[in-house]
Amino acid sequence: MNTRTLDSENKNAVYRKVTRRLIPFLILCYFFAYLDRVNVGFAKLHMQDALNLSDTVYGIGAGIFFIGYFIFEVPSNLLMQRFGPRFWIARIMASWAVLSALTMFVTTPTQFYVVRFLLGVAEAGFFPGIVYYLTLWFPSWRSARTLGLFILVTPLSTIIGSPLSGLILKMFEGVGHLHNWQWLFLVEAIPSFLLAFVVLRYLDNDVKSAKWLSNDEKALIEQDLQKDQLDKVAANAGMPQHSLSAMFRNRFVWLLALIFFSFNIGYYGINFWLPSIIKSSGVQDDFAIGLLAAVPYIFGAACMLWNSRHSDLKQERRWHIAIPAIVGAIGLTLSALNEGSTFWMMAWICVAMSGTLSLIPTYISLPGTLLSGTAAAAGIALVNSIGNLAGFFGPTVLGWLKDTTGSTSSGLYILAGFLVLCAPLIFLIPARLINPRDRQASKPIENNVLTKRGHI
């Protein structure tokens, strides 16, 4: 065995060690973050009648979370750089858990709006903070698969959380003189609060502070990260990509934000309304709704893992985003045409989720590929915050159209149209900036071996 192959195998072993240490725990943390964000979709099944909320009010309340998220996301990521990822992630988790639990006490639309807005403020910076945190451990040529493993939590939260939410609604009605939707918010907030204290003991701020890595392992990772930063500067014609001003001057960062906005219009629209769509198709049992809501995410999870792995194997990003976006749009369109049939509506929702979920990890890796340092932290947050504004417009538009037309089909057509828009927009970004194979004039030997073996 030659020395270079041995070095590559050593690298793969080191990165597998880092993956095993960080990714499962971060998945657990984001699982409860995502659950606390979207459980309002299940609470709506009973909360709406108990509080006499219209579909429009629910849509605004579900979506206003992202207004608070948008306003505070970039400042949150910058504060994370100042205070360190470990402390800041713990702070975010504790504060969102408290606010999610407080949702159980709302009685008016105004209170609903306020607590959802504050929940967005509290959670702002968590997801982009984790994405930035992973750039401190993994170079960009390993990023799509690494993010694919982490973002696997998005479908997992629904696969596990949907039946769990349905079960809580079914079992807790009237317990302790509280409604079942009140118990839903309380029970699902407790794990997030407890995990905040675990974060303080378990996570390390960066490679240098990781006592579970040897000095040689730290040096290996730091060497890869330094080379990655040099590749970013070279790909951008020598323009500095480290400062905050570099992020604001980079027009492709703003284009990424527009793409993410278009994608999230479709994704969050269906995400917050899926339980209600299933119920309107004729399913009435809460637990059955929860089980059915999990099914599209099982298909989405499988496609997400395959697409992110294939993207890294081919060292290509743009087609691995454009094709899934088109597939997602087709699925949404055909689900709208079959809204009267639970079977066919769910079948096409599965297609839609397979497309939309599979592009996420590949897409999320792009801001960290374009930028580094402070610019990367702010750029990831900016793209995510602008993109997540769609989380307000998608559910709100769908709610308003539901009240106006009595059906969700017209809203689903609009969501599909925004997904289609992602495909041409991604090709406005030059391949040399975001495709690892095009960024490097000659790919390192160890990356060739990594690509063939498919290791992390």
C-alpha positions in Angstrom: 0.0 0.0 0.0 1.5 3.4 -1.0 2.0 6.2 1.5 -0.6 8.5 -0.1 -3.3 5.8 0.2 -2.4 5.2 3.8 -2.6 8.9 4.5 -6.0 9.0 2.9 -7.2 6.1 5.0 -5.9 7.8 8.1 -7.8 11.0 7.2 -11.0 9.0 6.6 -10.6 7.4 10.1 -10.1 10.8 11.7 -13.1 12.3 10.0 -15.2 9.3 10.9 -14.1 9.8 14.5 -15.2 13.5 14.4 -18.5 12.5 12.7 -19.3 9.9 15.4 -18.5 12.4 18.1 -20.5 15.4 16.8 -23.2 14.4 14.4 -25.4 12.1 16.5 -25.5 14.7 19.3 -26.2 17.6 17.0 -28.9 15.6 15.4 -30.5 15.0 18.8 -30.4 18.7 19.6 -31.9 19.8 16.2 -34.5 17.1 16.4 -36.1 18.8 19.4 -35.5 22.3 17.9 -37.4 21.3 14.8 -40.1 19.5 16.7 -40.7 22.6 18.8 -40.9 24.7 15.7 -43.4 22.7 13.7 -45.6 21.0 16.3 -48.0 23.9 16.0 -49.2 22.1 12.8 -50.5 19.2 15.0 -51.7 21.6 17.8 -53.8 23.3 15.1 -56.0 20.2 14.8 -57.6 21.1 18.2 -56.2 24.5 19.1 -57.9 26.2 16.2 -61.4 25.2 17.4 -60.6 25.8 21.1 -59.4 29.4 20.5 -61.7 30.1 17.5 -58.8 30.8 15.1 -59.4 31.2 11.4 -57.1 29.5 8.9 -55.6 32.9 8.0 -54.8 33.6 11.7 -53.2 30.2 12.0 -51.1 30.7 8.9 -49.9 34.1 10.1 -49.1 32.7 13.6 -47.3 29.7 12.2 -45.3 31.9 9.8 -44.5 34.9 12.0 -42.0 32.7 13.8 -39.7 33.4 10.8 -40.0 37.1 11.1 -38.3 37.0 14.5 -35.9 34.4 13.1 -35.0 36.7 10.2 -34.4 39.8 12.3 -32.1 38.1 14.8 -30.3 35.4 12.8 -27.2 37.3 11.6 -26.7 39.0 15.0 -27.0 35.6 16.7 -24.4 34.0 14.5 -22.0 36.9 15.1 -22.6 36.6 18.8 -21.8 32.9 18.6 -18.4 33.8 17.2 -17.9 36.1 20.2 -19.1 33.9 23.0 -18.2 30.5 21.5 -20.5 27.8 19.9 -20.9 25.8 23.1 -22.3 28.5 25.2 -24.4 30.1 22.5 -26.0 26.9 21.3 -26.9 26.1 24.9 -28.4 29.5 25.4 -30.5 29.2 22.3 -31.9 25.8 23.3 -32.9 26.8 26.8 -34.6 30.0 25.7 -36.6 28.4 22.8 -37.7 25.5 25.2 -39.2 28.0 27.6 -41.0 30.0 24.9 -42.3 26.8 23.2 -43.8 25.7 26.5 -45.4 29.1 27.1 -47.4 28.6 23.9 -49.8 26.4 25.9 -51.1 29.5 27.7 -52.2 31.5 24.6 -55.9 32.4 24.4 -56.1 35.1 21.7 -54.7 35.6 18.2 -52.4 38.4 19.4 -50.9 36.2 22.1 -50.4 33.5 19.5 -48.6 35.9 17.2 -46.4 37.3 20.1 -45.2 33.9 21.4 -44.5 32.6 17.9 -42.5 35.7 17.1 -40.5 35.4 20.3 -39.9 31.7 19.6 -38.3 32.7 16.3 -36.2 35.3 18.1 -35.0 32.7 20.6 -34.2 30.0 18.0 -32.6 32.5 15.6 -29.1 31.4 14.8 -29.4 27.7 15.8 -29.4 26.0 12.5 -27.0 28.4 10.7 -24.9 28.3 13.8 -24.6 24.5 13.6 -23.9 24.7 9.9 -21.1 27.2 10.6 -19.9 25.1 13.5 -19.4 22.1 11.2 -17.3 24.3 8.8 -14.8 24.5 11.8 -14.4 20.7 11.6 -14.9 19.6 8.0 -13.5 21.0 4.7 -15.9 21.9 1.9 -15.2 18.8 -0.1 -16.6 16.7 2.7 -19.4 19.1 3.6 -22.4 17.8 1.6 -22.4 14.3 3.1 -21.6 15.6 6.6 -24.5 18.1 6.3 -26.6 15.3 4.8 -26.1 13.3 8.0 -27.0 16.3 10.2 -29.9 17.5 8.2 -31.3 14.0 8.2 -32.9 15.2 11.4 -35.4 17.3 9.4 -37.3 14.2 8.1 -36.5 12.2 11.3 -38.2 14.9 13.4 -41.3 14.4 11.4 -41.0 10.6 11.0 -40.7 10.2 14.8 -42.4 13.5 15.9 -45.6 13.2 13.9 -46.8 9.9 15.5 -45.5 11.2 18.8 -47.5 14.4 18.5 -50.6 12.5 17.4 -50.2 10.1 20.3 -49.9 13.0 22.8 -53.0 14.6 21.4 -54.9 11.3 21.7 -53.8 10.4 25.2 -53.6 13.7 27.0 -57.0 15.3 26.4 -58.4 16.5 29.7 -55.5 15.4 31.8 -54.9 17.9 34.6 -57.7 20.1 33.3 -55.6 21.0 30.3 -56.4 20.5 26.6 -54.3 18.0 24.6 -52.7 20.7 22.5 -51.5 22.4 25.7 -49.8 19.2 26.8 -48.3 18.9 23.3 -46.3 22.2 23.7 -45.3 21.4 27.3 -44.2 17.8 26.8 -42.1 18.4 23.7 -40.3 21.4 25.2 -38.9 19.6 28.2 -36.1 17.6 26.4 -34.8 20.8 24.7 -34.4 22.5 28.1 -32.5 19.6 29.6 -30.2 19.2 26.5 -29.1 22.8 26.9 -27.1 21.8 30.0 -25.6 18.7 28.3 -24.3 21.0 25.4 -22.2 22.9 27.9 -20.4 19.8 29.0 -20.3 17.8 25.7 -19.4 20.2 22.8 -16.0 21.8 22.1 -15.7 25.2 20.5 -13.3 24.1 17.8 -10.6 21.5 16.8 -7.9 23.0 19.1 -10.0 22.6 22.2 -11.0 19.0 21.5 -9.3 16.8 24.1 -10.6 13.6 22.5 -8.4 14.3 19.4 -4.7 13.6 19.4 -2.2 16.4 18.3 -1.6 14.6 15.0 -5.4 14.3 14.4 -5.8 18.0 15.1 -3.0 18.9 12.8 -4.5 16.8 10.0 -7.9 18.5 10.2 -6.4 22.0 10.6 -4.2 21.4 7.5 -7.3 20.5 5.5 -9.2 23.5 6.7 -6.3 25.9 5.8 -6.1 24.4 2.3 -9.9 24.8 2.0 -9.6 28.5 2.8 -6.9 29.0 0.2 -9.1 27.3 -2.4 -11.9 29.7 -1.6 -9.7 32.7 -2.1 -8.3 31.3 -5.4 -11.7 30.5 -6.8 -12.8 34.1 -6.1 -9.9 35.6 -8.0 -8.0 36.5 -4.9 -10.7 38.6 -3.4 -10.7 38.3 0.4 -13.5 36.1 1.7 -12.9 36.4 5.4 -14.3 39.8 6.4 -18.0 40.8 7.1 -17.8 43.3 4.2 -16.7 40.6 1.8 -20.0 38.8 2.6 -22.1 41.8 1.8 -20.2 42.4 -1.4 -20.5 38.9 -2.7 -23.5 38.9 -5.1 -23.7 35.2 -5.1 -24.5 35.1 -1.4 -27.6 37.2 -2.2 -28.5 34.9 -5.1 -28.2 31.9 -2.7 -30.6 33.7 -0.3 -33.2 34.2 -3.2 -32.9 30.5 -4.1 -33.4 29.4 -0.5 -36.4 31.8 -0.2 -38.0 30.2 -3.3 -37.3 26.7 -2.0 -38.7 27.4 1.5 -41.9 28.8 0.1 -42.8 25.3 -1.0 -41.2 23.4 1.8 -42.7 25.2 4.8 -46.0 25.7 3.2 -46.6 22.0 3.0 -44.8 21.3 6.3 -47.1 23.4 8.4 -50.3 22.4 6.6 -49.7 18.6 6.0 -51.7 17.4 9.1 -54.7 19.6 8.1 -54.5 18.5 4.4 -54.5 14.8 5.6 -57.5 15.5 7.8 -59.4 17.3 5.1 -58.9 14.2 2.8 -61.1 12.2 5.3 -58.8 11.0 8.0 -60.0 12.0 11.5 -58.0 10.0 14.1 -55.1 12.1 15.5 -52.7 9.1 15.7 -53.5 8.0 12.2 -52.9 11.5 10.9 -49.5 11.5 12.7 -48.6 8.1 11.1 -49.5 9.3 7.6 -47.7 12.6 8.1 -44.5 10.7 8.8 -44.6 8.6 5.5 -43.4 11.4 3.0 -40.4 12.1 5.3 -39.3 8.5 5.2 -39.0 8.7 1.4 -37.4 12.2 1.8 -34.8 11.0 4.2 -33.7 8.2 1.9 -33.4 10.5 -1.1 -31.6 13.1 1.0 -28.9 10.7 2.0 -28.5 9.4 -1.6 -28.4 12.9 -3.2 -25.9 14.4 -0.7 -23.6 11.3 -1.0 -23.8 11.4 -4.8 -23.1 15.1 -4.9 -19.9 14.6 -3.0 -18.9 11.5 -5.1 -19.4 13.5 -8.3 -18.0 16.7 -6.6 -21.0 18.5 -8.3 -23.6 20.8 -6.7 -25.8 22.6 -9.2 -27.6 19.6 -10.9 -28.0 18.0 -7.4 -30.1 21.0 -6.5 -32.0 21.8 -9.7 -33.3 18.3 -10.4 -34.7 17.7 -6.9 -36.4 21.1 -7.0 -38.2 20.1 -10.2 -39.2 16.8 -8.8 -40.6 18.5 -5.7 -42.7 20.9 -7.8 -44.1 18.0 -9.8 -45.1 16.2 -6.6 -46.8 19.3 -5.2 -48.7 19.9 -8.4 -50.0 16.4 -8.7 -50.9 16.2 -5.0 -53.1 19.3 -5.5 -54.9 17.6 -8.4 -55.6 14.6 -6.2 -56.6 16.3 -2.9 -59.8 14.3 -2.7 -58.1 10.9 -2.5 -56.0 10.2 0.6 -53.9 7.5 -1.2 -53.0 9.5 -4.3 -52.6 12.8 -2.5 -50.2 11.1 -0.1 -48.3 9.3 -2.9 -47.6 12.6 -4.6 -46.7 14.3 -1.4 -44.1 11.6 -0.9 -42.7 12.5 -4.3 -42.7 16.2 -3.4 -40.9 15.6 -0.1 -38.4 13.3 -1.8 -37.4 16.2 -4.1 -37.5 19.1 -1.6 -35.7 17.3 1.2 -33.0 15.8 -0.9 -31.6 19.1 -2.1 -31.2 20.7 1.4 -27.8 19.4 2.5 -26.2 20.0 -0.9 -27.6 23.5 -0.9 -26.7 24.4 2.7 -23.0 23.6 2.0 -22.7 26.4 -0.5 -22.3 29.5 1.6 -19.5 27.9 3.5 -17.9 27.0 0.2 -18.0 30.6 -1.0 -16.8 32.2 2.2 -14.7 31.7 5.3 -14.2 33.1 8.8 -16.6 35.9 9.9 -17.9 36.2 6.3 -18.9 32.5 6.4 -20.7 32.8 9.8 -22.6 35.9 8.6 -23.2 34.6 5.1 -24.7 31.3 6.3 -26.9 33.2 8.7 -27.9 35.8 6.0 -28.8 33.1 3.5 -30.8 31.2 6.0 -32.6 34.2 7.5 -33.7 35.6 4.1 -34.6 32.1 2.9 -36.6 31.5 6.1 -38.8 34.6 5.5 -40.5 32.2 3.1 -41.6 30.3 6.2 -43.9 33.3 6.9 -45.2 33.7 3.4 -45.8 30.0 2.5 -48.1 29.1 5.5 -49.7 32.6 5.4 -50.6 32.4 1.7 -51.8 28.8 2.0 -54.0 29.8 5.0 -55.5 32.9 3.2 -56.3 30.9 0.1 -57.8 28.1 2.2 -60.2 30.7 3.8 -60.9 32.3 0.4 -61.4 29.3 -1.8 -62.1 26.5 0.7 -59.3 24.4 -0.7 -55.5 24.2 -0.5 -55.0 23.2 -4.2 -54.5 26.7 -5.5 -52.0 27.4 -2.7 -50.1 24.2 -3.6 -49.8 25.3 -7.2 -48.1 28.5 -6.1 -45.7 26.7 -3.8 -44.8 24.4 -6.7 -44.1 27.4 -8.9 -41.5 28.8 -6.5 -39.8 25.4 -6.4 -39.5 25.4 -10.2 -37.8 28.8 -9.9 -34.9 27.3 -7.9 -33.6 25.3 -10.9 -32.7 28.2 -13.3 -31.4 30.4 -10.4 -28.8 27.9 -9.2 -27.2 27.9 -12.7 -26.5 31.6 -12.4 -23.7 30.7 -9.9 -20.6 29.7 -11.8 -19.6 26.0 -11.3 -16.0 27.0 -10.4 -17.3 28.7 -7.2 -19.4 25.9 -5.8 -18.4 22.6 -7.5 -15.3 21.2 -5.6 -14.1 19.5 -8.8 -14.1 22.8 -10.7 -12.5 24.8 -7.8 -9.4 22.8 -7.7 -7.1 22.7 -10.8 -5.8 19.4 -9.6 -7.7 17.5 -6.9 -5.5 16.1 -4.1 -4.8 12.4 -4.2 -6.5 11.9 -0.9 -9.7 13.4 -2.2 -9.7 11.0 -5.2 -9.4 8.1 -2.9 -12.1 9.6 -0.6 -14.4 10.0 -3.6 -14.0 6.4 -4.8 -14.4 4.9 -1.3 -17.4 7.1 -0.4 -16.1 7.6 3.1 -16.7 10.5 5.5 
